[in-house]
Every structure is written in C-alpha cells, then in structure tokens.
Amino acid sequence: MSNTEIKNKVGKSLYDYQKEALFNIFKSFENAPENYHLLYQLPTGGGKTVIFSEITRQYLKHYQKKVVIMTHRIELCKQTARMLGEFGVENKIIDSKASLDDQGDYDCFVAMVETLNNRLNDDILDISDVGLVIIDEAHYNSFTKLFKFFNKSFILGVTATPLSSNIKMPMKDNYDELIAGESIATLIQNEYLAKANIYSYNVGLTSLEVGANGDYTVKSSEDLYTNTNMLSKLLQAYEERAKGTKTLIFNNGINTSLYVYDTFKRAGLPIAHLDNTNTKKERDKILKWFNETPNAIITSVSILTTGFDEPSVQSIILNRATKSLTLYYQMIGRGSRIIPGKSTFNVIDLGNNFHRFGPWGADLDWQKMFRAPNFYLDNLLTDEDIESTFRYELPEEVKKEFSNTKEEDLYFDVKKVYVNTIQSGQSSKKVLEKSIEHHAKMCIENSEDVFDALLLAKKLGGDIDDRIHRYSKCICKSTHNFIDWLQDDYRKKLNSYLRNNFDEVYEQVFGHPPPEE
C-alpha cells in the first residue's frame, strides 16, 4: 500500500509517525505467510486506536475480507467502536447482550474476548471470511485461547509494552515479529506527549509478598499502605507536589483506596473513590465531576489503568508497588495526554517503582525485551537491593521534635560503621553501641531533662527498626525472632543509656550541666 493511499482517508488526520506505522504494518502483512502474528508497540497516548482504525478501513477497502477487533474491557470496546465510526467503518459490538441475527450486514466486529470465546465455542458467529484480527492491549494473554479459531487470519496485536501479563507465557511464543513504534522521548520532544516530572519517595517494601502472578499480593499491599505512616506520607507527598492539581491516585486494593479517600476527605480535599464495584451510573457521575472540577482527585483500584482518557489530568500518584513494567507505564500514561496549556505532568511514586524500572520514557530496547523477556525480568533490582541504597527519613512530625540536631547529623550509616568497625578488629556488637550513643545524643540535645529524652526515644521506633534491619544484613543473620529480640534489646539499652548518661552528654553538647528543677 502506498503512502498516497494512506493519506487519502476519511475522518481523523494521522501524524507522520502514525502513517509510517501503517506503511510498515501493511508491508509486513503483504509479505507475510498465512496465519502470521505481528505485534506493534506504541506508547500510551501515541494513538494506537487511531492507527488500527485506519488499518481496518484500508483493509476492508483493499482486501474485501472481514475484520475482528478484540478488547478485554467493555469501555475499550465502546471507544474502539466510536473511533471506527469516525473513520467511516460500520461495526457491530459483540458483547453479552448482542444478537447476531444481523451479522451478515457487517464486515467489522468489535468483541469482548470472553464473549467472543463463548460465541465461537457455541458456533454462532461466522468467521470463515475473517482475514484480519486486531487485538488491543495484546499483552493480556487471555486473548491467546482464541488464536486457534483464526488459523488462517493475519493477527495484529497492539500494546504499549510487549511484555506478557503472565511471565510464564512470553509474547514471543505467540507473535512472530515485533514492530516498535515511536519512543516516548521522541513523542515528548515533538510535543505529542507531555513530559513527566517524577518525584520518588523512598518506601520500605520488604513486608510485601509476591503472588502466583508475579506481582505483589493485594493483602500484603493493603497491610502496608493502610498504616498511618504510609497514609501520612501520601498526604504529605500530595501537598508537597500536587496540591490544587487534577490528580489520579492508583492503589492495590479497595480497602487502601477507601482509607485514602477518608484521609483526604478529613483533610478537606475534593476526592472521590472509584473501583469495579461502582455501578455504571455512579462511575459516569464521578468521571463527569472529575472532568468538570479543576482540582479534583480520584482514588481508584485498577479500573482507570486502561480505557480511560482524561487529558486534563495533571498529577499521577502511584500509591502502590508493582513488578509489572506494563502496569507502571499504563498508570503514568494516564497523565501523558497533551492539551493546550499542559506540557508537563507530575508523577509521585510511593512504591519504589522509579528505582525498579527507571524513569518513564527511558530508552528501553523493546526488541530485546520481546525476544528475551526473562533476561529483562531477571535483571530487575530486588526490593532489598533498592532499599539498601535508601537513607531512612524521619517522618516530618518526628523530625520537628529534633530541630536542635542538624539535618545531616540525623543520619547514621550502619553499613559504613560496620565496615570500619570490623576492619579495626572490633566486635560487630560495637556497631549497635555506637548507634545507641548516636540516638541518645539526638534525644539529649533536644531535651531539658531525662524524661523528655526518654519520650523522644519512643518516637525513633522507625529509625531503630531500620538500623536493626541493616545491621542484621551486615552480619547475615535475619530471622524474625532474632530481629524482634534485637529491636527490643536495643530500645531497653537506649533507655538505660539515657538514664545513666544524660547529665554527662548534656554538658558535652551544651557546655554546661542541665538546669536544676
């Protein structure tokens, strides 16, 4: 198919990179054997639906065979059907309520994957003349069970990330070739996508558990993200980086989202909660409010990662961790649409995802990832590797209690002290003694008497636990019982040190003994 033919089209105008994609895809189609499976990658916001709608129009015009387009969600079904209509392509949606009595009147069908599977197994849809099958969000491997029905059709899968949602079913096993489209960096440079300003807040994730699907379980995520410290960190991050902007918050679990809703509501912020239990009427009402309210916030679970297009979104908050590069890109992509007056958007990461995957829009080798997905996945940093580079940060409300201590003096590098201690021939226990002395000094220089110091010591629980975890890694002894005992023993020794040494340390710090009562 020539470039001239691509330009002479109805409906939307295509950008140059979209025209190039059409040319490359049709070139592959024309040279391919029967039952060829082609995968096309393009970032979220790059216009995949526009491209395959034009492909459908051109295919129906030149090949006189039928087209089936598969999606995994009803919202995507409807969006695709509307887009096809803009290209002058009459189509029929095959959902659970669809009657197929008039199927002979259509050359293009848009189908929900599970419904289509049922109709084909019941043999009530004629696919004998289907020459092209297009699969939207092709990384979901739920589509692969349908391939057996289309063994004489050209299959085109489209996705933003050519990594399967099931690590045991790599996409290279189901697709013969990958065509990688324009990169995020190029789309940003040419002003097709907005640039992401990423702010990453360090979070301890070692309590999270990985499920059978290779990602963090909902239960372990909810245990972490519903605790008071994490909710406070989320609210603080929003107020620091996103306050007053239209914001989407992504969570892993309905309870987490409801906790977020309550926390933000109590802070007087305009927020709504959305999950897959909402009725269509409720969902439409919330999304209408979100569209019309400049500083609106939606906290949600999964439901807005695909099939949702709101270009006015200014901030994305990842209030969850994920091991899925696809999900990471999908969530951030919800803010990447560019509109007049919007050339950048905020991304607030509270799941160490930035450290795990790198910045959104990094120069990734999609071809290598497609051919050798395990090599990519096996080389991702573990949570322990990521967190080993973090410095523990005292919560802001705790940090205020230690205002007499310089910012740089709040930190104690356990690993560095351990190395120096061992190299000098001392016992590793000396590390904890030095740490206790450091904590005691922090407490004493912010207190008037020993009772104040003991109260401050109680507020250092998070810092104490972090130091013990780092110490246990240094000595390669990290059983739960041992760590629990060490944390309890540390607190007892810190309190004892404060009682026995308060006056002496106070005079060293201030140059005079503590004031008499």
N, C-alpha and C positions, 0 to 999 in steps of 0.2 A: 504494500500500500504506500502511495507517495505522500510526501508532505503536503502537496496541494490538496489531496483528498482530505487530509486531516484538518486542514484549515477551513474547508467548506462545510461547516456544520451548523446545526440548529442549537439554540439555547445559549449556554454559558460560553464565554471566551476562555480558551485554555492558555496558561502561561507556557513559555518556551520549554521549560523542563518537563511539563506535562505532555506537550506534543512529542518531545523526544522519547518519553516513556512509551507513548502509544506506538511510535515508529519501531522501537526496539522489541516491544511485545509482539506486534504483528509480524515483524521479521522472524522472530522465533517461532511463531505459530505457523507461518508459511513453510518453514523449513523442517518442521518437527514431524516425527512419525506419529502414527495413531496412538491415542491414549498417552500423550505427553503431558507431564505435570510441570508447570512453570510457577515459580514463586517470585513475586515482585515486592520489594521492600521500599517503603517511603515513610518518613516521619509523620507522626500525628500532626494534623494541621496542614499537611502538604497537599491534600486534595485527592486521596485515594478513590473516594466515591465518585468524584468528578471524572477521574481517569477511566474507571471501569464502566461508568455510564456511557461515556463516549465510545469505549471499546464495544459495548453492547450495540449501540446504534450503528456503528460501522460494520460490525459483524453481521447483523441482521440484513443490512443493505447489500453486502457483497457475497454472503455465503448461503443465504436462504435456508438456514437451519435455525433451530430454536436455541434459546439461552436460558439456563437456570442459574440464579444467584442465591447463594446460601448465606444466612446470618445466624448468630446464636442468640439474638435477643429481639423481642418484638419492636423495640424502639429503632433498632438498626434496620429492621425490615421496612418500617414505615418511612424512615429517612431515605432509604435506598429507592423505594417506590416513588417518592416525591421527586428525587433527583432525576430518576429515569424519565419521569413525566416532563421535567424541564428540558430534557434532550429529545422530546418528541417520541419517546418509546412507551407504547402502551404495554402495561404489565399487570399481572394478577398476583396478589399476595396469597400464598398458601399458608394459612395459619389453622388453628384447631377448629375454627368456625367456617372455613372456606368450603363452598360447594364447587365441585369440579365438573359439573354438568356442562359448563361453557368453556372447558379447557381448549377445545379446538379453535376458539376465537382468538387465542393469544399465542404469540411467539416468544414471549418473555415471562418468566415466573420468578418471583422473589419468595423464598421459602425459609421458614424456621427449620433448623436442622432436625430437631426431634420429630416435628410434624411431618416433614418430608420423608423421614425414615419410616414412619408408620404408614404413610400413604403408599410408599414404594413396596413395603413388605406386604401390604394388602392388595397390591397390584391395581390401584385405582387411579394412577397417573401415567399417562402415555409419555415415555421418554425416548421412544425409538428414534425420534428425529432431533434429539438434543446434540448439538455439535460443540457447544461451549458451556462449561460450568465455571462460575466465578465464586470464590469463597472469600468472604470478608472476615477479617480477624483470623486469618488462617492458622495462627499459632495455637489456637484451641484445637486439640486433637480429637474432639468429639465429631468432627467432620469426616474423619478418615474411614469410619464404618460405612459411609455412603459411596466410597470410591468404587466398590465392586459393581454398583449399578451403572456406572458410567465408563465402562472399559473401552468404549470406542469414542470417547469425547476428549477434547482438549481441556485440561483443568488448569485454571489460573487462580492461585492463591495470592492474596494481598495482605500485608501485615506491616506494622511499624518496626517489629523486632522479630527476625527469623529464628527464634528460639521456641521450641515446643513448650506448651504448658505442662507437659509430662516429661520429665527428664529421661524416662525410660523409652520414650517414643520420639527420637530426634527427627526433625523435619526432613533431613537428607534421606531418610528411609521412605518418605512419601512424595518427595519432589525431585525431579531430575536436574533442575537448574535454578539458580537464583540470579535475578537481575536487581542490583542495588540502585535505588534512585538517588535523588539529590540529598546531600548531607544536611543535618540541622544547621551546621555552621554556615554553609552556603546559603541556605534559606533565610537565615538571620541577616547575613551580610547583604543579601539582595532585597531585604525588607518584606519577605513573605511570612516570616515568623518573628515573634517578639523575643528579646534576649532575657534569659533568666538570671536574676541576681540571687545567688544561693547563700543562705545562712544556715550553717550546720551547728547544732547544739549537741555536745557530747552526752551520750546516754549509755548507762551500764545495761547490757543486754544478756549477760551470762545466765540470767534466770529463764530466758526464753527456751522453749523446746521446739524441735523441728518435727513436723508430722510426716505422714507417708507420702504426701505430695511434694515434699522437699522444701516447704516453706514453714514459717513459724506458726504454731498452733494458735487458734483463737483463744483458748483458755489461758495459756501462759502469757499471751499478749495482754489479755484483759487484766490478769493479776498484776502486771507491771504498770499498765497505762491508766488504771483506775486508782492508783495510790495517790495520796495527797501531794507528794513531792513532784510527781510527773504532771499532775493537773496544774500545779502552781507554775512549773516550768513552761508548760504550754501557754498558759495565760500571759506569763511574763514575756515569752517569745513573741506572741501576737502583739502585745502592747509596744514592744521594742521595734518590731519590724513591719507590722501590717495594720496597725490600728487605723480605722477610718477607710480601709480599702475593702472592695468586694472580695470575699475570701471563701475558699473551699477547704475544709478540714477532712482528711481521709483517715479512717480508723480501721483496726482489725477487730471487729466485734461490736454488736449492737449495744451491749452494756457500756462499753467505753464511750461510744458516741453519746449515749444518754447522760453519762457523767460529765462529758464535755459540755453538753447542752446546759445542764444545771449550773455548772461552774461559770460559764459565760453569761447565763441569764442572771445569776446573782450579782455579777459584775456590771449589770445594766447594759449589756451589749445586745444588739439586734441579731438573734441567731435562731435557726430552725434546724430540726433533726429530720433526716431522711434515710429510710432503709427499705428493703424489699417487702416489708410487711405493710407499707403505706398503700392505700387504695390509689387508683389512677387519679381520682378526683383530688385527693389530698396532695399527691405528687404534683399535679398540674398547678394547684393553688400555691404550693411552696415555691415552685420554679418561677411562677409569674411574679410572686413577691420578690424573689431574688433578682429577677431581671429588672424590676422597677425601683429597687432600693439601692442607692449608691454604696452604702457601707454594710450591706447585708452579709451574713455569714451562714453557710450551711455546713453542718457536721454530718457526715454520712458514712456508710459502710458499703464499699464495692460498687454500689449502684450507679455512680457517676463516672466510673473509670472509662466506660465506652458508651456510645450512643447519646452523649450529652454535649451540646455545643452552645456555650455562652461566652462569646468573645470579650465581654466586659470584665471577666474575672481578672483581678489584679494580684491576688496572692493565693498561693497553694501551700497548705501546711500538711506535711507528712507526719501525722501523729501515730506512726506505726513503723515497724521494721519489716522489710521483705527481702527474700533471697531471689526474687523474680525480677530480672532486668526489664522484662516486658511490662510488669506492673509499675515499676519505678518510672518508666518512660510514659506510660499511659496517664498516671496521676499528674505528673508535671505537665504533660501535653495539654491538659485541660486549661492551662493558663497561657498557652503559647500563641493563641489566635491574635492577630494584629488588627487593630482598628485605628481610625484617626485619633490622635492624641495618646495612643498607647504603643510604645516601642519596647518597653521592658515590663517584667512582672517579677514578683517576689516568690521565692521558694524557701520555706522554713522546714528544715529537716530535723526531726526528733527521733530518728531511727538509725542513725549512722549510715544511711543509705548512700550518702555522698562519698563516704570513705570506702564503702563496699564496691560501688560501681563507677566512681569518678563523676565528674560534672556532667549534667545533662547536655548532650550535644558534643561530647568528646569524640575524637576521631576513632571510631570503632571499625574494625575490619569485619564487616558483615559476612563477606565471603568465607573467611576463615572460621567465623563463628558458626556458619551454616554447615561447613564441611566437617568441623571438629568441635562440636558443642561441649563435649566433655573436657577438652583441653581448656576451654574458657572457664567453665564452671569449676573445675578442679583448682584453678589458679586464683579464684576469688579469695580475698582475705577472710579468715575466720573472725568471729566476734572477739575472741581473745587477742588475736593479732592486732585488730583495730584498737581495742581498748588499752592495749599495752602502751600505745603512744599518747593516750589521753592524760591530761592533768586533771585531777579531781578539783571541781569548782564548788566551793561552799555555796549553798543557796543564798540568795541576796539578803533575805531577812536574817540569816545567821551571820553573814559577812558584816552586817551593820553592827552586830554585837562585838566585833573585833576591830573596831575602827582605829584603835591605837596601834595596831600592827600594820606595817607596810604591806601593800599588796603582794610584792614578791616574796615576803617573809612568811606568807600563809602556806606556801607550798613546801613539801618535804619529799625529796626524790628517793623513794625506798630503794629502787634498783641501784642507783648510783652509790648510795650509802652502803648498801650490801656489798657491792664490788670492792669499794675502798676498805671496808671492814675486814673482809676475807683476805684481801691482798696484804693487809697489815698484820695478819696472823691472829686476829681476834675471833672469838666465837660469834656465830650468826645471831645469837641472842642479844648481842650488843646493839644490833640494828633497832630492835624494839625499845631498848633502854634509851637510845638517842631520840627515837620518835616520841617517847613519853616525855622526855625533857623538853622537846620542841613544843608539844601540845601544852605542857604545863606553862611554859613561858608565854605562849599566846594567851592563855587564860589569866595569868597573873598580871600581865601588862594591861589588861582591860578590866581589872577588878580593884576594889578598895580593900577587900578582906577575903579571907579564905572561903567564906560562904559564897560570895559572888563567884569566885573561881570555880568552885565545885558545881555551881549552877551552869556556868558556861561550858564546863567539861561535858555535861549531859547533851549539849547542843552539837557536839562534834561527832555524833554517832556515825553519820555517813562517811566522814573523813577517816574515822578509826577503822570502819569496816573495809574501806578501800585500801588503806595501808596494810591491813592484815591479809587481804587477798593478794596484794602484790608481793608481800613477804613470803606467803605460802608458795607462790610460784617460784620465787628465788630459791627456796630450799627444797622444791619439788615434793612437797607434802601438802595435799589439798583435800583431804577427806572432810566431809561435812562436820563430823564430830570434832575433829581436830581444830577446824576453823572456828566452830562455835565456842570451843573451850578457850581458844586463843583470844577471841574477841572479848569474852567475859573476863579473862585474866588481865587483859590489857586495861580494861576500864577500872578494875579493882586497883591495879598498880598505879594508874594515873591519879586516882583519888587519894591513894596513900601518899604519893609523891607530893601532891599539892598540900596535904595536911602537914607533912614533915618539913617541907622546904619553902613554904610560902614566904615567910619573912626574909629569908636569905636571898631568894630570887627577886623578890620585890625590890630590895635595896640595890641589887645589881642592876636592875632595869631603870629605876628612878633616881638612884644616887642618895636615897635616904630611906629609913625604915618606914613601914606602913603607919598611917596615922593611928593614934590611940583612940579608942572609943570614948 
